[in-house]
Amino acid sequence: MTEAKTATLPDLDRPGQHGLLATLFRFQSLFGLVLVFIAAVVYSPSKNGELVFLDSGNLFNVVRSMSEIGILAVGMTLVILIGGIDLSVGSVLGLASVGAAVLLTENGLGLVPAVLVVLAIGLGFGLLQGFAITSFGIQAFIVTLAGMQIARGLARIWSGGQGVSITYGDGPGQAPESFSLLGERTFNGLVPIPALIFLVVAALAVVLLRVSAFSRHIYAIGGNEKAARLSGVPVKRVKIIVFGLCGLLAALAGIVHAGQLNFGGPNDGSMYELDAIAAVVIGGTSLMGGRGSVVGTVAGALLVGVLRNILGLNNVDSNVQLLVIGLVIVLAAGLQRLRPASVS
């Protein structure tokens, strides 16, 4: 009986099969992005004999449209890697967009001081949430759910419950012209500035998670918090910093949002936190923590962007678009359930 069992084991765990399986799971979001991209090319409508989807302007618009969500998703990846969640990022984005608009137009701050103040607000908000989670032992879901309401309320108080328009010039009530660059394109008018910011943020996060000791602490906490603590990892400090970084990136996304729309609204960013979580899940990061990557999150965000773009180009009903994206999220989560524990 024992011999019969051991005879079948090599068939289930051959090195070649395990290596292929590990590769498929590790890069599931990249493979998914390639498949969706190919499908988008196949089903793209044509204009003047050329595929609309493959137009360079359209492709960069895909990245631009996902830039704010992508920035939020990078911060969300760090939080989920430690086994947490942050439901406040959409509201912090709205608070930051209001802050940028008010400081630049009504308070007359210069570009650099206004940006620094808004980033500090986002960082401080995240740090406070991390402190509450680690000091009082309250679940991240509850703390950030409360934070979502607090940030939204602060945004409405700061703006008087109204959206704040941004106009440019040197006169009173006008923002510096340089802030309008967030709505422009660079490299001969090809690459949107928000897309460039998103890619730079993602690149910095990739470096952080690959070369720093801090990244090892993040993965250790997500993998087994108790073991990490016994190994000397400063769990409380790492968690606070991670939530601070998430708040900082949410504020950055809010600044980008205000610059793109020339407007800061207290209700902006509503439900963005769910889109950010979706990008992280589709990107292959485990909601249990300890496994995942920023590269996967970027691929997940772009996959959602490509899906929305090609469905929009084919005039698919918006409700059907939500259905399709929801099914993709469920599929990605299902793949995570099938992922072997040995695959990192």
Phi, psi and omega in degrees: 000316180296320181295323180295321180292314183292336180291333182272343184298317180301328180295329183272341187225038176297143181306320181295317179294318181296319179296319178294317180297316180299318180296316181298316181286322183294326183244032184300322181291323179292317176297318178299318179298318179297316181296317179294322179297316179298317179297323179295322177295316182297319185260011180290135173291160182248151175218121184056038177079005180240147180287125182296321184298323185277359175299134184302322178298320180292318181297319179288333175293328176299314180293319180298318183294335181257006186297314181294314177298321180297318178297316176299320184293327177297313177297321179295326178300315179299318181293316181291329178298330177270008178084019180253191177205150178226104181272000186266353190298324179295319179289323176295323174301314179297318177298318180292322180294320176295315180301315179298315182295315182292314183296323183282326186259309186276327182262350175069022177289151174288171184300307184297311178300319181296315180297317180296320179297315181295317178297321178296323178296314179296317179298313181297320179298316179294319179298319179296320178295317178298321178295317180296320181294314185279329185275325184255357177068025179271141180299144181301325179302315183289314182298314183283336172295317175294320178299326177299316180290320181296313181297321179293320178295318177298321179297320180289322177294315183297323184266358185070022179079005182239153173291151181244115179280148180246117172247158189243145179157191181256356184277174178296142180078011180240145181271157177299142181303331184298333180292334181291347179298337179295342177260006184257181178238153178238183183054064179061038176071023185258313188261119177296138180303317178301323178296320179295318178298315178302313182292324177294316178300315180297318180297317179296321179292323177299315178298316180303317185278353182251334189239351186258151174295330179301324180294323178296326177293320179300309181293324180295317179295317179293326180286315180197098186297319181296315179296322179297318180296318180292337179275000177096007178288130179285078189304312183300313182295318180297317180298316180298316180297318181298315178293327175296316178297322179296318177295321178299315180290328175295320177294320177299317177298324178294321177296315178299319179300312181295322180292325180289320186264352187054043188195142172234120183239141181294340179261003180294148179084006180298128180072003179297330180298327179288322176295321179295315178297321179299317179298320180294315181294314178298329179286356174098003178284132181284132177292348176278348179093163173087345181222133178146176182205157176290325178301316177297321179296317177300315178297321178297317178296317180293325178300314178297319180297317179295318178301311180298321182294310183290326176293322177293319179298331179265013177056037176286137181306139184300328178293324177291324177300316178299321180297314182297313181295323177298319178295324178295319178298316180297319179298316180296318179294323177296321177296324178296326179292330181274350185291126179296148180297336182283347180268117183275000000 
